[in-house]
Amino acid sequence: MKTYIDPFDYAKEITRSVGKGVLVTTRNGPTVDCMTIGWGMLGIEWGEPIFTVFIREGRFTREQLDATGEFTVNVPMGDYDRRIVGYCGSKSGRDTDKVSDLGLTLMESEEISAPAVREFPLTLECRVIYRQMQDRDAIPESIRKTMYPEDVDSSNPMANRDYHVAYYGKIVKSYIL
């Protein structure tokens, strides 16, 4: 059973959880991927409720988002298995089926194809309405050195060399499973 919510009534819970890790889930045909993110923003843009996710260029999730333009944000509530955040943040969906490996329970979304994840019950269904590549030259040198070091191979799932694409997702449905 779903309880429908206004995401802004849960802004504190959502934004606190982002810093610890929430999931972004995508579906492209039969392929579902969950990726941990630690950067994200809840807000209003162009008069619409938006959740913005930042996905590195080389990530499988970026390919999924570019193909479908849909994602869910899955936020834990209460006690949860922290291994989910670690696993989904360190493995690539190109190489492994994280949903199967972790035994995650997928729930069909109402407005989009990307599913919700029962284990992380606060769900935002989002449809991409805008995407923007970061401007490398506009990022302060101190941040570039820390967040985008040139000596890390970008092919590694934990790589930091590649920059982010910001995906502005209009929140089309929000609920707690």
C-alpha positions as CSV (number, residue, x, y, z in Angstrom):
1,M,0.0,0.0,0.0
2,K,1.3,3.4,-0.9
3,T,0.9,6.6,1.0
4,Y,1.0,9.6,-1.3
5,I,3.1,12.5,0.0
6,D,4.1,16.0,-0.9
7,P,7.9,15.7,-1.3
8,F,8.5,19.1,0.3
9,D,6.9,17.8,3.5
10,Y,9.8,15.3,3.6
11,A,12.5,17.7,2.4
12,K,14.5,17.3,5.7
13,E,14.5,13.5,5.5
14,I,15.3,13.5,1.8
15,T,18.2,16.0,1.9
16,R,19.7,14.4,5.0
17,S,19.6,11.0,3.3
18,V,21.2,12.2,0.1
19,G,24.4,13.0,2.0
20,K,24.5,9.4,3.3
21,G,23.4,7.9,0.0
22,V,20.1,7.3,-1.7
23,L,19.4,5.2,-4.8
24,V,18.6,6.4,-8.3
25,T,16.9,3.6,-10.2
26,T,16.5,3.4,-14.0
27,R,14.9,1.0,-16.4
28,N,15.8,0.6,-20.1
29,G,13.8,-2.3,-21.5
30,P,14.5,-5.3,-19.3
31,T,17.6,-3.7,-17.6
32,V,17.0,-2.2,-14.2
33,D,19.9,-0.4,-12.5
34,C,20.2,1.1,-9.0
35,M,23.0,3.5,-8.3
36,T,23.9,5.2,-5.1
37,I,24.1,9.0,-5.2
38,G,25.4,11.4,-2.6
39,W,24.7,14.6,-4.5
40,G,21.1,15.7,-5.3
41,M,18.8,18.7,-4.9
42,L,15.1,19.0,-4.1
43,G,13.5,22.3,-5.2
44,I,11.4,24.3,-7.6
45,E,12.5,25.2,-11.1
46,W,10.2,26.7,-13.7
47,G,7.3,26.4,-11.3
48,E,7.7,22.6,-11.1
49,P,8.8,20.3,-8.3
50,I,12.2,19.0,-9.3
51,F,14.8,16.6,-8.0
52,T,18.2,17.1,-9.6
53,V,20.6,14.2,-9.7
54,F,24.3,14.5,-10.7
55,I,25.6,11.5,-12.7
56,R,29.2,11.2,-13.9
57,E,29.7,11.0,-17.7
58,G,31.1,7.4,-17.7
59,R,28.4,5.8,-15.6
60,F,26.0,3.1,-16.8
61,T,23.2,5.1,-15.1
62,R,24.0,8.0,-17.4
63,E,23.5,5.8,-20.5
64,Q,20.2,4.5,-19.0
65,L,19.0,8.1,-18.3
66,D,19.9,9.3,-21.7
67,A,18.0,6.5,-23.3
68,T,14.8,6.8,-21.2
69,G,14.7,10.2,-19.5
70,E,13.1,8.6,-16.4
71,F,14.3,7.7,-12.9
72,T,13.1,7.1,-9.4
73,V,14.8,8.5,-6.3
74,N,14.6,5.9,-3.5
75,V,15.2,7.1,0.0
76,P,15.6,4.8,3.1
77,M,13.5,5.4,6.1
78,G,14.2,4.0,9.6
79,D,16.6,1.0,9.8
80,Y,17.9,-0.3,6.5
81,D,20.7,-2.5,5.2
82,R,23.6,-0.1,4.6
83,R,25.3,-2.7,2.4
84,I,22.8,-1.7,-0.3
85,V,24.2,1.8,-0.4
86,G,27.8,0.5,-0.5
87,Y,27.1,-2.1,-3.1
88,C,25.1,0.1,-5.5
89,G,27.8,2.8,-5.2
90,S,30.7,0.5,-6.0
91,K,29.5,-1.8,-8.7
92,S,28.6,-1.0,-12.3
93,G,25.3,-2.1,-13.8
94,R,27.2,-2.8,-17.0
95,D,28.9,-5.7,-15.2
96,T,26.4,-6.9,-12.6
97,D,22.7,-7.2,-11.8
98,K,22.6,-5.3,-8.5
99,V,18.9,-5.9,-8.0
100,S,19.4,-9.6,-8.2
101,D,22.6,-9.7,-6.2
102,L,21.0,-7.8,-3.3
103,G,17.6,-9.4,-3.5
104,L,15.9,-6.0,-3.9
105,T,12.1,-5.8,-4.2
106,L,11.1,-3.8,-7.2
107,M,7.6,-2.2,-7.3
108,E,6.0,-0.8,-10.5
109,S,5.8,2.9,-10.7
110,E,2.6,4.7,-11.7
111,E,3.8,7.3,-14.1
112,I,7.2,6.1,-15.4
113,S,8.9,2.8,-16.3
114,A,11.7,3.0,-13.7
115,P,10.6,1.0,-10.6
116,A,10.5,1.9,-6.9
117,V,12.5,-0.1,-4.4
118,R,10.6,-1.5,-1.4
119,E,13.7,-1.5,0.8
120,F,14.1,2.3,0.3
121,P,10.4,3.2,0.6
122,L,10.2,7.0,0.1
123,T,9.9,7.2,-3.7
124,L,10.1,10.1,-6.1
125,E,9.1,9.3,-9.7
126,C,10.9,11.7,-12.0
127,R,10.8,12.5,-15.7
128,V,13.9,14.4,-17.0
129,I,12.9,17.8,-18.3
130,Y,16.4,19.3,-18.6
131,R,20.0,18.1,-18.6
132,Q,23.2,20.1,-18.3
133,M,26.8,19.1,-18.5
134,Q,29.0,20.7,-15.9
135,D,31.2,23.5,-17.2
136,R,34.7,22.4,-16.1
137,D,36.1,25.9,-16.4
138,A,33.4,27.4,-14.1
139,I,34.3,25.0,-11.3
140,P,36.8,26.4,-8.8
141,E,40.3,24.9,-9.0
142,S,40.1,23.7,-5.3
143,I,37.0,21.7,-6.1
144,R,38.4,20.3,-9.4
145,K,41.5,19.0,-7.6
146,T,39.4,17.4,-4.8
147,M,36.5,16.0,-6.8
148,Y,38.0,15.4,-10.2
149,P,41.6,14.4,-9.8
150,E,43.4,13.8,-13.0
151,D,45.4,10.8,-11.8
152,V,42.4,8.4,-11.4
153,D,41.4,6.2,-14.2
154,S,37.8,7.0,-15.3
155,S,37.0,3.4,-16.3
156,N,37.0,2.4,-12.6
157,P,33.4,2.5,-11.0
158,M,34.9,4.6,-8.2
159,A,36.7,6.9,-10.6
160,N,36.6,10.7,-10.1
161,R,38.1,12.1,-13.3
162,D,34.9,12.4,-15.3
163,Y,32.6,15.3,-14.7
164,H,28.8,15.2,-13.9
165,V,25.7,15.7,-16.0
166,A,22.9,17.4,-14.0
167,Y,19.5,15.7,-14.7
168,Y,16.6,17.8,-13.6
169,G,13.7,15.4,-13.0
170,K,10.2,16.8,-12.7
171,I,8.6,14.9,-9.8
172,V,5.5,13.4,-11.3
173,K,4.5,11.2,-8.3
174,S,5.8,10.8,-4.7
175,Y,4.8,8.3,-2.1
176,I,6.0,6.0,0.7
177,L,5.7,2.2,0.0
